[in-house]
Amino acid sequence: MTAFSAPIAEQIWDMKYRFKEADGTPIDQTVEDTWRRIARALAVVEDEPDSWEEKFYNALADFKYLPAGRITAGAGTARSVTLFNCFVMGTVPDSMGGIFDMLKEAALTMQQGGGIGYDFSTIRPKGAAVEGVAADASGPLSFMDVWDAMCRTIMSAGSRRGAMMATMRCDHPDVEDFITAKSDPARLRMFNMSVLITDPFMEAVRADAAWDLVFDGKVYHTVQARALWDAIMRSTYDYAEPGVIFIDRINQMNNLNYCETIAATNPCGEQPLPPYGACLLGSINLARLVKDPFGDAPGLDEDALTDLVATAVRMMDNVVDVSRFPLEAQAQEAQAKRRIGLGVTGLADALLMVGLRYGSDEAAEQTDQWMHAIARAAYLASVDLAKEKGAFPLFDADKFLAGGAMQSMDEDVRDAIRQNGIRNALLTSIAPTGTISLYAGNVSSGIEPVFAYAYTRKVLQKDGSRTEEEVVDYAIQLWRDLKGDAPLPDYFVNAQTLAPLDHVRMQAAAQKWIDSSISKTINCPEDISFDDFKEVYMAAWNQGCKGCTTYRPNDVTGSVLSVSQEASPSEVPAQIREGDEGAEVVYMSEPLDRPQELEGATYKLKWPDSEHAIYITVNDLVIAGHRRPFEVFINSKNMEHFAWTVALTRMISAVFRRGGDVSFVVEELKAVFDPRGGAWMQGKYVPSILAAIGGVIEKHMVSIGFLEGEGMGLKADPTADVVAINGGRGKACSSCGSYELRMVEGCMTCGSCGYSKCG
């Protein structure tokens, strides 16, 4: 009998976590084999490995403890991969050589599948003098563009996708440019971005005081703090970035503030880390620990929770010893502090099972109690490990117990640490669990509310046909199993109906007992007022959160498309009408007819490494007095390029002939990087021939007025209607093509296949 409670769970396992030969032949025949593989791999460092293997296996069984994806996929496979999810890299030096040394380290880390975080506040601002070369500095954002290009190149080479986090202090002279950088839909798409907010800045915001932007002791500008805060809020309101990290609070509450200073986080923000710090993640599945769910006396089995937490802490501590690391500095940092991040998933489902409305005062109080129980159990388990195996090397009892996070811990736990030491410097963190939550039967993710009770997904079968299956939240399915068709009680709420301040209340309740941080997205309705939106961030600050990330639908990261007001129902293409059996194949419109004659222009492109020039012809169609690109022809005497130029010609022309806004073609071409290297053309670095062709097409679009200017991207065709795609549900997933993208825990995540930018 299969251990999976839902078809999507088995599909996620097979696609992401099942150990297979290089040719795809399964080695893990069942999910029990996967659990056994992980348990055996993590028990090898024990004095009695067979005994601990069984305990580890029992913790994994029934999806009670969920190691992070890197561990589940990589442990026991003998592959050269890291079992750590993400890293904060070394401090970026303010020198050209040092910057590119850091770039190399980032590439090596991402090549092994690790996400990375960087603080770019250490690079001098744009326009600052560069001694010895009689030039002005290009500023940190220009180097972030280089990092972005590196990440794209690593991904194009076939490596597991990587995510990056960029931070910048609120007093850096380039912070205003940093805040608005991602308003350009084509820029820095590989980065999540957050501003490091200090306590003095928040006080200045409240007082509407002046705020100096400083680098290396020199004041470059002075602004009003409240105006700068409003600029952060406006960008986040419009583009969902940057996030906000309360960096002074993080450092004050850090158990290790006596031996490290934090200035960056991993890509999703739940692990503030020092230079070369790594995040080791795992989650307790609260949804599997509720006794008598939806019954007369439901509650969490706290004895089972305590035992499970102790086993999970031991397993995670062992990962430090068995994992590979991309860099030696990362291994040394991990060994010196043995930092782990044990969190939870299924919180919202567990609250439903005990009859509490997510976001209510009662639910926040229950969350506080559960998180306290987990933190207490984790710290005591780590003390027991210290008795057996020794404390982490940098442990100093007096300094450790003086740390901010330890002040609220139970006195008996503090006494145990004082007497015996502790194995792990930090123990708790709540990470994104979108994929592993699907794998565990579609339990609610992390501490997020239930996103949707149920939805239908199309599944591609081996014979090419498609079938439909319902994907149901774990708690909802349990309700159906126990209660049949009984109506849902009013305490069933989801992310679509929850007030933003209810999100904040839940995050603050959990943060009290989380010694690292929390990855959580506060979903805001599109029509929320700007003042109400700003209040969400002030509430997060006032209630003790370490950061805040919101998501409001917008044009850059994804908004719901709607049928143009001018279009009548009969004008909507039949291919996408509701109920059409072929609706999974979406056409924006029927192809435009080609007249007998077209006007156009031909451009000569000379690529430095090619003997022969490439000639690019773009022909235009005139609609209502406006010219729009209709077709492209690419020719060259160099037969080496014949096949792909013909293919490119046909594909681009096919896209152009569909009408609508086709300027995305330019951005896609310009984003192609040749691993063999690009070339300098007219004073600009062009990363590939395809990028150069994209630049030519962009130049043509600007010349005919289709684009407003170079790099503007995605400008509306004045004659094009916007048509609802797949029922108005927004953008398609780049991995599986479904329309189930949602912002979860700071990352755009697909509810259908589990894909997320954050891995």
NUGU-775296 format. One record per residue (C-alpha): x, y, z. Coordinates in steps of 0.001 Angstrom, whole numbers, plus 500000, padded with zeros to 6 digits. Layout:
N
XYZ ...
This chain:
759
500000500000500000 501453503336498968 502445505858501617 501149508739499499 497802510318500360 497441512216497084 498555511652493466 500395514989493388 502533513848496328 503774510794494446 504413512870491324 506503515384493283 508490512571494859 509151510939491506 510141514194489853 512258515800492580 513314513407495323 513392509870493967 516931508557493498 517436507437489892 520208506307487582 521516508827485073 519232507308482431 516168507735484659 515938504160485933 514593504338489505 516836503208492355 514323504181495031 511449501835494209 509157503302496873 509106506358499109 510018504001501941 513273503388500048 513851507142500015 513297507353503769 515645504406504295 518316506004502104 518186509262504098 518118507517507476 521096505335506633 523120508265505261 522580510397508372 523248507558510822 526721506685509543 528425509144511918 526803507566514984 528571505044517267 525534502758516851 524421503493513274 521911500635512965 519969501732516029 519872505368514997 518954504456511418 515708502934512700 514924505976514830 515629508293511908 513494506162509598 510565506267512035 510796510066512195 510632510273508398 507833507709508070 504360509062507362 505967512427506497 506193513475510160 509639515043509801 510497516570506448 514166517316505742 514689520100503234 514736519207499568 518533519106499230 518723516444501958 515783514428500650 517167514406497108 520878514115497877 521500512184501106 522887508705500464 523291509180496710 527102509623496710 526599512547494340 528801515614494574 526091517879495916 525655519904499079 522907519028501544 522691522667502617 520035524733500881 521532528197500852 524570530256501755 525488533817502551 528754534473500780 531821536334502002 531911540086502474 532304541736499066 535530543789498981 535411547258497484 537912546406494766 537631545040491247 539752541968491977 537916541208495198 534519541618493594 535287539107490869 536808536686493354 533424536776495103 531687536228491768 533752533077491220 532842531756494680 529182532446493978 529336530531490696 530971527505492355 528337527509495088 525420527796492675 526893525067490489 526365522641493398 522769523782493812 523068526282496658 521216529575496714 523254532573497829 522851535857499648 525058538950499420 525227542354501035 526184544865498360 526462547747500836 530237547300500950 530726548520497348 531300552250496895 528418554219495360 528018555208491743 530125558243490906 532592557830493770 536220558310492852 538330555262491992 541892556065492959 544664555305490521 542551554996487373 541094558512487082 537563557150486834 534282557135488705 532839553999490282 529943552313488506 528267551442491802 526939548230493362 523957547849491035 526223547496488014 527944544560489726 524598543083490690 523878542951486945 527030540844486567 525854538478489327 522469538254487616 524160537296484342 526261534671486127 523164533080487634 521466532923484229 524571531309482759 524763528671485502 521095527849484951 521483527673481161 524290525139481672 521778522722483155 522438523151486860 519630523098489357 518144526571489456 519650528898491992 518200531858493783 519985534931495074 519281537545497718 520750541031497514 520667543360500488 521643547002500875 521702549189503954 519172551982504285 522006554530504610 523946553537501455 524127556394498897 522740554142496121 519822552817498146 517286554846496151 518413553184492915 518431549814494677 514828550329495773 513542550917492237 515883548594490305 513277545892489692 510701548279488311 512429547317485050 510799543946484272 513947542689482552 516465543571485243 517821541532488166 515234538776487765 517558536249489460 517568538277492678 515274538701495600 516060542110497103 515706543523500604 516679546764502323 518499546469505649 516525548710507994 518243549962511162 516693551079514444 517927554692514044 516284554810510626 512920553695512020 513189556342514728 513974558921512046 510935557789510048 508678558285513052 510170561725513718 510201562690510006 513856563575510513 516670564064508026 518639560952507070 522217560892505792 523294558516503023 526876557656503870 529751555543502587 533139555200504264 532404558138506549 531454560540503745 527929561938503493 526852561800499840 523224562913500197 520748563848502888 517092562883502495 514022562835504667 513779559431506348 510027559281505896 510353560052502181 512877557242501796 510594554868503737 507677555862501500 509841555157498435 510523551636499741 506832551168500428 505790552514497011 508167550203495154 506989547219497190 503376548246496649 503934548493492888 506473545702492243 506479543438495360 510127544303496045 512253545161497909 511501543339501121 512411544808504488 514874543273506976 515136544784510447 518860544158510661 519589545680514085 516886543531515652 518390540456513972 521848541175515367 520549542040518834 518559538789519044 521329536589517632 522685533964520058 526070534496518418 526210538294518468 529430537971520477 531306536418517547 529538537396514311 527762540293512619 524983539622510141 524354541762507055 522603539381504672 520179536469504518 519595533433502373 517341534011499327 514033533559501141 515011535426504276 514467532814506995 518189532458507707 520111535653508521 523693534459508224 527267535715508694 529835535567505876 530043531981504550 527148530907506744 524919528085505493 521305527175506142 520451523623507072 516685523195507041 513992520745508076 510362520904509173 508101519212511692 504789518392510006 502262519607512595 499352518333510495 500434514729511243 500635515256515008 497063516322515820 495079513870517961 491328513578517357 491296516091514464 487919517836514038 486738515790517025 485428516588520482 488857517009522111 491411517740519368 494954518729520273 498591518376519375 500315515260520720 503014517120522646 504816513961523816 505132512810520225 506213516350519259 508986516420521872 510328513041520791 510159513925517099 511938517250517623 514778515540519499 515296513032516682 515105515762514024 517739517873515818 520097514892515918 519547514156512230 520218517768511268 523321517945513440 524644514880511612 524110516598508259 526840519082509236 529278516150509320 528159514205506235 527494517039503781 529851518340501142 530399522090500862 531174524087497720 533870526065499572 536166525226502464 535220528489504196 531602527304504273 532596523986505843 534659525737508519 531820528131509368 529301525294509655 531585523189511832 532434526078514146 528810526920514994 526739523880513910 523783526137513107 520558524346512118 517108525609511158 514321523354512410 510885524690511539 507338523604510900 504923523036508110 501199522327508206 500506524948510895 497339526247509236 496014522712508737 496735521855512375 494881524968513526 491881523981511405 491930520490512920 491691521939516444 488946524394515441 490865527680515330 490645530418512720 494076531272511302 494858534897512140 492631535107515210 493950535984518674 493243532405519757 495190530961516820 498115533293517521 498133532211521172 498069528531520172 500879529141517681 502906530786520446 502429527701522655 503318525209519918 506416527160518857 507490527430522505 507194523657522878 509286523099519749 511974525595520795 512197524115524292 512451520551522974 515061521575520388 517295523369522893 517125520505525405 517886517973522654 520917520027521648 522071520143525273 521862516334525384 523931516174522202 526517518478523791 526817516079526744 527436513223524316 529432514837521514 530557518223522792 529355521816522408 529890523791519220 533527525030519122 532770528753519586 530456528215522567 530933530673525443 528297530090528135 528116533611529587 528111535373526218 525721532858524661 523178533153527484 523378536949527256 522126536825523657 518765538394522963 516977535203521910 517945533451525135 516316536027527404 512820534585526920 513882530925527183 512804528874530212 515156529128533177 515663525355533417 516796525318529781 519222528170530487 520582526272533495 521082523135531400 523009525139528797 525151526775531488 526070523399532969 526488521268529845 526893523573526873 524875523229523682 525668521441520424 524041523905518004 524372527684518194 520973528355516621 518230525783516221 514954527144514872 513906528715511595 510771528571509459 511684528024505836 509676527881502612 508162524405502349 506121524705499167 507491521600497442 507969519368500473 504452520291501627 503060518998498345 505227515889498741 503734515376502229 500196515290500863 499551518986500166 499662520162503765 499588523922504281 502999525431503668 505206526591506557 503213528942508770 501222530246505811 497432530009505715 495844527458503412 496241528982499959 493327527198498287 491117524398499546 491146522605496209 491920523148492556 492028521087489387 495259520381487548 495819518796484164 498278515898484158 500142514854481017 500014511082480582 502657508889478916 500471508453475814 500262512228475352 496717512571476633 495766514776479549 493684513869482555 492299516085485274 492766515526488985 491636517468491997 494358518693494333 492902519056497812 494437520599500905 495334517923503484 492988519250506196 490102519626503750 490534516032502569 490592514877506182 487374516832506850 485742515136503865 486896511719505059 485522512305508556 482483514516507938 481414513702504402 479528516571502777 479017518535505993 479542522269505369 482837523802506431 482705525760509705 483296529505509610 486818529157511021 487964527795507641 489765530739506026 492370530904503285 494938533304501902 492413534872499547 490145536111502341 492595536801505153 493262540384506276 496946541404505967 497207542309509666 496092538768510530 499181537526508687 501364539863510742 499812538625513984 500677535018513115 504228535840512012 504867537774515223 503474534947517368 505830532435515761 508854534772515722 508952534955519526 510354531411519656 512296531309516383 515950532169516967 516707532700513276 513861534107511206 510769533248509183 510029533085505481 506477534284505048 504517536265502495 501750538600503573 499260538512500725 497572541866500142 494546542515497924 495208544461494773 492856547246495906 494484547783499314 495146551489499867 498731552678500031 498273553877503621 496845550513504718 499706548785502923 502289550842504819 500534549967508064 501358546277507460 505077547062507663 504700549278510701 502711546525512408 505505544031511620 508035546412513170 505924547162516219 505094543497516899 508688542278516894 509087540677513462 512598540490511990 511461541363508500 508449541723506262 507613540516502769 504324541280501060 502792540391497744 500245542506495946 499337541603492340 501186543889489926 502273544216486326 505891543137486848 505714540008489014 502320538894487844 498817540242487834 495518538779486775 494931539511483115 491442540514482098 489523540864478871 489847544313477391 486892546567478107 486450547090474385 486254543404473553 482881541718473528 482544538023474461 482206537098470812 485600538659470118 487380536440472644 489086533652470680 487195530378470795 490343528573471878 490185530065475366 486455530206476059 485415528627479330 484647524938479056 486559524376475823 488204520944475901 491320522379474279 491728525166476794 495149524012477912 496472525224474517 496177529003474677 496388531371471710 496316535097472250 494628535598468877 494409534164465395 497494534873463257 497435538200461431 496986538022457650 500017538860455524 499536541521452832 501181541111449452 503724543859450243 505300544975453510 507646547790454459 510716546999456499 514401547523457062 517533545395456799 520361545649459316 523960544432459031 525375542753462132 529105541934462258 529929539561465103 533648539883465977 534370536135465894 532546535493462613 534097535972459163 530783536857457531 528177539416458546 524625538507459522 521797540405457815 518550540874459712 515390542044457956 512350543120459966 509111543753458048 506221545692459566 502457545671459381 500509548944459629 497340548806461769 495302551945462454 498258554097461476 500670552277463812 503541550104462640 504235546813464380 506827544102463601 505323541263461566 508175538991460448 511938538549460631 514477537089458196 518070536275459210 520686535481456564 524448534953456394 527052533386454139 528294531479457191 526644528058456821 527617527212460418 524636529270461534 522175528098458859 520022525708460901 519495527892463943 518981531089461916 516207529392459929 514649528111463136 514910531537464765 513391533203461712 510370530915461763 509815531052465506 510101534840465886 507897535433462857 505286533022464214 505216534972467480 505013538349465729 502107537189463568 500011536387466644 499774540112467415 499599541637470873 502615542818472839 505580540916471388 508347543070472856 509179540213475260 510981538551472320 513651541248472583 514184540698476290 514347536912475887 516982537163473160 519028539747475057 519076537438478099 520823534584476234 524421534132477401 527004532160475445 529192530135477871 532071530613475418 531856534356475981 530320537376474315 531859540383472608 532231544132472928 530190545989470315 529985549777470097 531167550178473665 528757547617475150 529297544009476202 526919541738474292 526727538228475821 525912536248472634 525048536452468940 521404535895469881 521576538829472281 523026540944469468 520121539945467207 517753540886470011 519417544284470183 518888544808466450 515201543905466705 514891546223469701 516503549045467718 513968548488464959 511025548450467394 512197551770468837 512591553306465374 508990552485464387 507557553630467735 506574550162468948 508911550547471943 509451553827473756 513203553347474063 516059550892474415 515669548676477448 512132549887478133 510700546438477353 507130545190477411 505508548385476127 501914548075475055 500953547835471409 498328550590471047 496171548310468901 496393545170471024 493742543916473403 494708542047476556 492941538707476644 492324536582479713 494604533564479846 493204530351481319 490303531966483092 492205535066484174 494666533296486455 497833535079485323 501194533787484136 502015530176483360 504601528164485295 507872528004483355 508376524397484482 505032522658483852 502961525290482042 500073525254484521 498401528430485764 498829527751489478 501592530283490255 501264531928493638 503495533937495955 504326531674498916 506907532432501597 508603535060499472 508876532980496290 506659532611493244 505687528951493552 503699526599491338 500967524740493205 500825522148490443 504430520938490122 506121522574493093 508522524705491006 509799527803492747 512538530283492053 513966529566495498 514515525866494812 
